[in-house]
């Protein structure tokens, strides 16, 4: 499954509780990382990454932008802009509002070990640019 960041929002929706989201984090894989050059900078400093997988025949993904905040350290660029096709539902079956959903998606991003993977892509991209 090769999914771009903004394609995540158009994927078929998957309905999970927050417990299901956290339980399924071990099934999340890196799908894609893009590195965006900043004009006037010698090094790429921003990008986007997509993580996801398939569970019970349903594809799911989480995407966010990242920024290099200090030499070789990357962080989530905007915690209010984490995209996912996972719709989180309360115990009573009602879909959570966007604010609650973002809180849980940010927790999921925090739990993923994504920085090393992004930095590996970032370094590889930098080596290609230097060649």
N, C-alpha and C positions, 0 to 999 in steps of 0.2 A: 504494500500500500504506500504510494508516494503521494503525499498530500501537501499542498502549499498552505501557508498560514491562514489566508483569508478564505480558503476553500473549506476550512473546518466548520465555519458557521453555516454552510449550505449542506453539510452532510445530514443524513437521516438522524433524527433525534433519538437518543438513548435515555431512558428514564431510570435513574438509580437513586437510592437513598445515600446520604453521606457515608454511612457505614459501608455500603457497597463500593463507593468511590475509593475509600481508603483501603479496603480489602483488596481491590483490584490493581492498586498501584504497582504491585510486583509483576504485573503482566504488561506494564507500559514499556514500550521500546522507543528509542530514538528513531524518528522517521526522516527528518530533514533539518538542516541548519543552513541558513543563508547569512552571508557576511556582506554588509553594505559599506562601501567606502564613503568617508566623509570628505567632501571637497576641501582642499587645503591642508589635509592631514596626511602624514606619511603612512599611517597605519589604519586599517579598518577598525572602527570603534563601536559599531552597532550591528545588529542583525536580528534575525528572527529564528525561532526554532519550533519544531512541531514534534510532539510525542504522542503515541497512541498504540493501538493494537486492535485485536478482535476478540470478542468474548461472546460465546453462544451464537456465533454467526453474525454478530453486530459489530461494525467498525466504530471505534470511538477515538477521539483525538483531542488534545489540548495544545494550544499554540500561544506563544507570547513573544514579545520583543525583548531583547537584552541589550545592555550597554556595557562597554568596558569602563569601569569606574576608576581604576587605578591600574598601573602596570600589570597586565595579565590577570586581572580580577574582573569578573563579569557579574552583573546583577540584573534582576528583572527590571526592565526599563519603566514600565507603567503598571502597577498592580491593579489599576482599574480597567486594564485592557488585556485580559486573559480570555481567549476565545475557546469555546468547546461546544461540541454537539451533545454533551452530557447535560441533561436537564435533571436537576436535583429535586427530589420530592421529600416532603415531610412524612412523618410516620402515618399521618392521616390521609396521604395520597395527594395532597395539594402541592403544586409546583412552587418551589421557593422563588422569592423575588430576586432580581438581578444582584442586589447588594449582598444578600445572604449567599447566593451562589458564588459570587466573586470571593467572598471570605473563604469558602471551602476550597475553591480552585487555587487560591493563593497558598493555602495550607498544603494542597497536593503538590504544587510546584516546589514549595520549600522542601518537601519530603523526597522528591526525586533528586538523584545525584546527577544533575544536568550540566553543571558548570564545567566539569572536566571534559565532557563530550563536546561542548560548545568550544572550549579552548582548543581542543585537538583539531576541530574543523577550522577554527580561526587561524591557528598556526599553519595548518596545511595550506589554507588559502593564501596566507602571507608568503609561504615558500614558493607557491606557483607564481605569485605576482613578482617575486624577486628574480625568478628564472628568466 
